[in-house]
Amino acid sequence: MKKIYFFWGVMIPLGLLLSSSSRPIVSQSSGAWMQLINGKDMSGWKASENKETWSVTPEGYLQAVGKRSHLFYEGEYLNGAFKNFEFEAQVRTFKLANSGIYFHTKYQESGWPSQGIEIQVNNSHIGEGDYIELKRMGSLYGVRNVYKTFAKDDEWITVKARVENDRVQIWVNDIKTVDYIQSERRMGGIKKLSSGTFCLQGHDPNSKMQYRSFKVRRLPDAASSNLAPLTYAPWQDSLLKYQGQQFAFIDLNPRTSLSPQDLAKYVYSTGINVALLKNPKTAKELSEAKKLPLFTGIKVNADNLAQLKTTTADYIIGESTGIESARALLNSQKINVWSDKGQDLSTDQADALLDLAKQNKVAIEIDNVSKTPSLAVLRKAKAKGCKFAFAGLVPADKLNLSLYVLEAIRGAKLTYKDQYVPKW
């Protein structure tokens, strides 16, 4: 009997779902690999504005240090344009550096490329001026954003991508960060996959970047994923809208029995970042998230808080069931997020508890399923300067039941700067 699974209202056979996330980057029908960086000079590449930003190091690396400039490939292997392809790039970021790899683009003399889609190359860039950059290495910028860093500055990083008509897959050091299926309808101004060349981004004077290799090989123009695009029910357009306002949709308290592998598939299919969550006794099982695009967290309560040991988890969430447990957790100096399961924020103790959260830099959980805390409490917490985290976004059937997180953003007038993002 063929098992059918439902994602966002679309029926997908289990075998097809599994094969879609495990397809290897190597294809028997691929053409020959072509190296676009010759290790001697910038032959084949054309820099836009502030051309002095780009140089070739004594080792033969393409290096960007300086004002904004984009380096477009116009060499012998372009042959008109790249449509379907695989590429593998070796890149090195330095502290606070921001860069990007554009594909399906074309040369323009100034500004950010108006054509094409960007793969984010950024481990530690924090933004400029009043803008905070949360999107990290391996994001399909503005389409499928990744908010956890899976690589390090000052080390050579392998970035791979496979593009075939309606599908984009991205890997960072063998961790698949993105598996995106393009919808046929135009959504939220997202650029459609098309064809064009590549370009490397020199972002700003504080962004020192090096590229030592960029290999590409063509796939047949008819190559296709043969996967139906997933629909997002009532969340689809709203996610794109608020993502455009830099909100990071991350479920830091997923109440689900999904395996780590299925959590990763959920990330790919929805664009919502997810955590693998364990308790202090099972914290060793967080190693199951290795090689998967997942945050890791430990959930504690007042009774098992003492069992919490030194951990490499990305964050700690404390779940309270009453006033005393809430106070103990908030004063523990051990948690990053507070989940108020005792609903004490609906009592006259709310002000004092919110003050404790602010004082101890603990984010308040907004639960999409239980629809807590109330908008009145969230407005009060916002006025006090508290941070917020989301929960109840996994699995998909919970999204179909509630839009409370979106109502909370609007009703409490939250901005992306009000969000807690682990280890940012």
Buried (B, 14 or more C-beta within 10 A) or exposed (E): EEEEBEBBEEEBEEEBBEEBBEBEBEBEEBEEEBEBBBEEEBEBBBBBBBBEBBBBEEEEBBBBBBBBBBBBBBBEBBEEEBBBBBBBBBBBBBEBBBBBBBBBBBBBEEEEBEBBBBBBBBBBBEEEEEEBBBBBBBBBBBBBBBBBBBBEBEEBBBBBBBBBBBBBBBBBBEBBBBBBBBBEEEBBEBBEBEBBBBBBBBBBEBBBBBBBBBBBBBBBEEBEBEBBBBEBEEBBEBBBBBBEEBBBBBBBBBBBEBEBBBBBBBBBBBBBBBBBBBBBEEBEEBEBBEEBBBBBBBBBBBEEBEEBEEBEBBBBBBBBBBBEBBBBBBEBEBBBBBBBBBBBBBEEBBEBBBBBBBEBEBBBBBBBBBBBBBBEBBBBBBEBEBBBBBBBBBBBEBBBEBBBBBBBBEBBEBEBEBBBBBEB
